[in-house]
Amino acid sequence: MQIPILKNLGHKNSIGVDLGAAAVKFARLVTTAPDRHKLVFLDSLEIPKDPGQLPSLLREFIVRHKLDAIPAAVSFQDETLHIRKLELPKMPSEDLKEAVRWQMRDIAEGSMDDYTVAYATIKEQMHADITRLALLGYAVKKASMQETELLLRKAGLKPFFMEPVPVSLAHEVERVFPSLENEWIGCIDIGMKRSYFAAIGSGRLQFVRYMSGVSYAQAAELKENYPAKLAVEIQHAIDAFSIACQAERLEKIILSGGGSSLEGLSLFLSQNIGIATEVLNPFQGIEMGAPFPLARQKPYLFGPALAMAFLKP
């Protein structure tokens, strides 16, 4: 399955799914008027310690909530996923795709033929009468994508769209905190197994950097040293972003993922990095069709799933 990047695909009912390392999150919206949306379903399924149990548990969940055969837009995180900023001359789309594949060849374990490759255009500029494109390239192993799609189909869903979590989350952050022209907003997703920094500018995801040693699972090991370790990794990511995007500063930082629930973390980061930091609530501006407890208790977990819920096949 190809990886389209952030576009509205149609008007049928669908469900947004976020395949996380700790849980599978689900969100469903209905549009009640132009730019008005109501949340009609929100839930999550914990990933079992034995991965072999997931297919049957997921199928049971889908049947119990009457989600059978519903088209699903899926946000996924995968160990084989690589995201890289590239610059290439403007060329026909098929040639550009091959050029992106060639530029990312060093990430491959084996042949690049084993990877699905996609890209998103950030901007285009003229350099010495040549139009050059700034892109984000994406590569993920085909076998991993096929395995994910098969899991969802066996559970009863109909995946029609798949994209990486950083892209989905950036879309949701931009919806809640629209970036102005020449304004930058940072997003820190603290996942169970992986954490990353993303920068959104002028309404587009423009930079992604994975951060080592600061996943949510590692917070328990580092204990009281975790916030300081995270602050150092974030600062390294901000420095790399500043160089890559020639940007002077971030307006704010938004925290997402399970690790953002750590008590006092946003205040600690605000004080130690010197940038206003807050926890994402993706349900801002969304009408509630029912008193969903998870939307109140753990809103920071549902950014990618809610972003996917806006997409229609």
N, C-alpha and C positions, 0 to 999 in steps of 0.2 A: 504493500500500500504506500502510495506517495504521501508526502507530508505537506499539504497546503499550508500557507502561513496566514492566519488571521484574516479571514474574509467571510462575509455572510453568504451562506450557500443556498438559501431558499426560505421556505415559510412553513414547513411541516413541523408538527410537534417532535421534540427530541429530548434527550437527557444529556447533561454534562457529567462526565466521569473523570476522576483524577486517580490514576493508578499510582499510589504512593508506596513507600517501602514498609510503612506501618499499617496503613489502612487504605481501602478503596472508598473514595468519597463520591457522593451522588448529589446533583442539584438539578431541579427542573423549574423552568419559568414559563409563564404564559404572558403574552403581550396584551395589555388591556386598552392601550391607546398609544399613539405615537410617543416614543421615549418613556413609556410607563410600563412597568413589568411587575408581575406578582410571582412570588416564590410559592410553588404548590407542592414541592417535595424536597426534602433535605434529610440525608442520612449517611451513615458510614458503616463499613464492614471491616472489622479488624483482620489483618493478615495473620493466619495461624502460624505457629512455630514450624509446623510440618507443611511445607509448600504443597505437598501432594493433596492436602485437604482443601486447598483453595477452590478448585473447580466445582466441587460438590457444594461447598458453602456458598459460593457466589451464585450458583444456579438456584439454590434454595432461597437466597435473598431476593433474587430477581422474580421468582414465582410468587413469593410471599407478598411482595409489594406491587404485583401485577405490572411489571415492566417488560414483559415478554414482547419481543419483536419490535421494540421501540428503537428508532435510529439513535445512535450514541456518538457524540463528539468526545474524543478521548485525549486527555493530557497525560503524557507518560514521562517517567524518569527511567533511564536505562544506563547501566554501567558502560555500554558500548557507545553511548552518545557523545559526540564531540561537536563543539560550537566554536567557530573561529571567524574573526573579522578579516575580510579580504578586500583588496583593491584590484580591479581589472578593467581593461578597456571595454567600452560598450560594444556589444556584438549581438547577433541573433540569439534568441533564447536557448535553442538547443546547443549552440556552440558555447554559450555562457555556462550552461550546466556542465558541459564537459570540462571547461576551464576550471570551474569550482572543484570538480572531482579531482582534477590534476593537482590543484593547489593544496588539496587536503590529503594527498596520497600518503604522506608520512605518518598519518594516524592509523593506517590500516594494519591489522594483524592478518597478514595474508594478502589477498587481492582486493582492490577497491571494487571489483565486481560483486563482492560479498556485502556491499554497503548500499543503502538507499541514501541518496544525496539530494538536498534541496537548498534553496537560498532565499533570503529576503533582501531587497534593495533598500539601503538606508538613504542614499542620496547620490546624485550624479553631478560632476563638476567638469569644467573645461580646463585642460592643461595642454598648452602649446598646440591648440587646434585639435586636440584629441579629447573626446568625452570619456571620462573615467568614472567607474561606479564604485561606491563603497557598499560592501555587502556583508551580511552575516551568513556564513555557510554552515550547514548542518549535515552530519553524517551519522548513521546508526546502522548496525548490522541488520541485514534483511531477515535473517533467521530469527532474530529477537522480535522484530516487528511482526513477523508471521505468527510467532508463538503467542504474542499478546493478542493479536486479532482472533486467533483460533480460540483462546481462552474466553474471550467475550462472546463469540458466536456460540460456543458450546453452552454458555450460561444463559443464552436466549436473547442477547442484545444484537443490534445490527450496526457495527461501527462503520461510519461513513467518512470520518475525518480524524486524523491523528496529528498531534504536534508536541514538541518538547515542553516540559513544565516551565522553563524560563520564559518562553514565548507567551504561553497562556497567562502566567502570572503578571508579566509586563502589561499585557492587554488590560487586565483587571485593575492594576495599579493606575494605569493611565485613565481608565474610566472614572475612578474615584478621585484621583488627584491629577487632573489634566495638566500637562506640562506646556508652558508657554514657549514661544519661539526663543531659542537660545537659552532655555532653562533646563536644568538637569535634575532628575529625581533618582535616587538610588533605592534599590530594593534588595533586602537580604532575606533569602529563603533558608531557614535552618531546618533541614530535613532530618529524618532519622538516621540515614546513612550518608547523605551528601548535603553540603551547604554551598551556596554560591552567591555572588554579588552580581547584580545587573544594573545597568544605567539606562534610563529612558530620557531622551531629549527630543524636543519638538514633536512629541506624539509618537516616537518610534523607539523600539528597543535597539540600542546601538552598541552595547558592550556587555559581555558575559564573562565572568571569571569564577571558576570553582575554587573554593577555599578548603584547604586540607586541615585536618585535625580539630575541626569545630562542628562536627555533626551533633545532632541532639543526643545520640547514643554516647558520644564522648563527653558530654556535659557531666554525666554521672561519675566518670572517671576523674575529670579535672576538678570537680566540686567547686570550691570557692575561687579557684584560679580560672574558671571557665570564662567569665565576662572579660577579664583582662586579655586572655588568649584570643578571644573573639575580636576584641577591639583592635588588637595588633593585626590580625588577618584582614579585617575590614580596611584598615589604613593602608596595608599593602595593596589591596584591590583598588582602593581609591587612587593611589599613586599610579598604578598601571593604567587605570581608566583616564586619568588626567593627561598622561603622555599619549595614549592611543587616540584620544578624542580631542586633544588640545583644549581641554576644558579647565577653567580655573576653580570652580566650586560646585558643590551640590546644594540645592535648595533645602532638601530634606532627605531622610532615609526612612523607608517603610520596612518593618519587620513582618515576616510571614513564616508559616510552618510551625511545627510543634515546639521548637526551641524558643520561639518568641513569647511563649507563655511564662518563661522564667521570671520570677518576681523581681521587679526593679531593673530589669535588663535595659529597657528603652531609656530610662533615666540615666543609668550608668553610661550607656553609649553616647547619649547626648552630651554629657559632661566630659567624657574622655576623648571623644572624636571632635567635639565642637560643632556638630551638625544636629539640628533638631531631629529627633528620632521618635517614631510612634508605631504602634502595632496596627496592622491592616484590619479594617472591618469592611469586607467587600459587600456587605448588605446595605450600606448607605444608599439611599435613594430607591431601595427595593421594597415594594409593598409585601407584607406577610399574609399569605393565605391561611396560615394557622400559626399557633404559638410554638414554632420550632425551637426546642431548648438548645440545640447545637449552635444555632445562629447567635444566640445570646452568650452561651458558655465558651464556645471555641470558634469564633468567627475567623480567626487567623488561619484555620486549616482549609478553608473552602474557596480561596481565591481562584485557583486553576479550574476547579469543578464549575464554579459560577461563570467564569469566562467562557467555558465550553457550552454552558447552558444557553448562551445567547445565540449560538450557531444553529442554523436550520438546514436540513438536506434539500 
